[in-house]
Amino acid sequence: MTRGAVPAIAVIAALAAVVMAAKRLPGGVRVLDMGKVFTPGGAFRRTMVFRGRKANVRQSDGIHFSTAGASIAATLIIERGGPTACCRA
């Protein structure tokens, strides 16, 4: 396992907790797999092309999103999550 990697069992446990919590909410939740966007096939990438423009999507630590990466994630959440994906009253 590489430095900073999360064991698969921890990821599965976290997702199970999200599903259980969602069952208690009246409208449920929608989970968007950002891994498919930022790490397709599990391959790390510091940069990616989004809508025809190359963007550096990671901070220098290689883990956290840069401002551009966070902006891409927010755009996808709003677009794919529908009208209740963000800022629900």
N, C-alpha and C positions, 0 to 999 in steps of 0.2 A: 504494500500500500504506500502511495506517495505521501509526502509530508502534507498535512492539512486535509487529506482525503477522508471522507466520511464513510464508515463501513455500510455496506448495502443494507444490513439488518436495521441500522439506525434510520436510514431513509424510509424503509418499509414501515417501520414503527411510527415514524412521523406522519406518513401519508395515512396510515390507519387511524391515527388520532384525528386528523383533519376530517376524514370521512365520518367518524363517530360524532364529532362536533357538528358537522353539517346536517346530520340527521335530526339534530335538536333545533335547528333554525327553521322558521316557517317557510322561507323561500329557498333554503339550501344554499349551496355555494357552487361555483364553477372553478375547477382547478385547471390552470393553464400550464403546460409543461414547457418551461423556458429552457430546459436542457436541450430540447430539440432545436431551438433557435440558436443558442449560444455555444453549445457543445454537441453538435450533431454526431451521432454515433459514439458519444463519449470522448470525442477528440477535442482537447483544449484548443482554443484559438484566442489570441489577444486582439486580433482585428477581424472584421467581417464586412461584407458589402450588404448594405441595407438600402433598398430603393435606389440602387445605382450608385451609391456613394460609399466609399470605404471609411470605416469608423474604427477607432481604437476603443474597444468596449470594456477593457479592464484597467484597473488602477495598477500602479507599479508593483503591488504585492502579488499580482496575478490571480487574485481571488475575487475581490470586490469589483463591482461595476464602476466604470468611469462615469462622468456626467453624460457622455454620449451613450454609453451602454444602458444607463438608467433611463434615459430618454426613450431609447428604443423599446425597452421593457414596458415603460408606461404607455407608450403608443399602442403596443400590442395588447396590453391589458384592456385599454379603453375600447379598441376596435374589436377584439375577439370576445371580450367579456360581456359586451352588450351594454345597454343603458344603466344597468345596476352594478356594473363592475367597479365603479369608483364613486366615492362620495355619496353613498346612499344615505338619505335622511332618516 
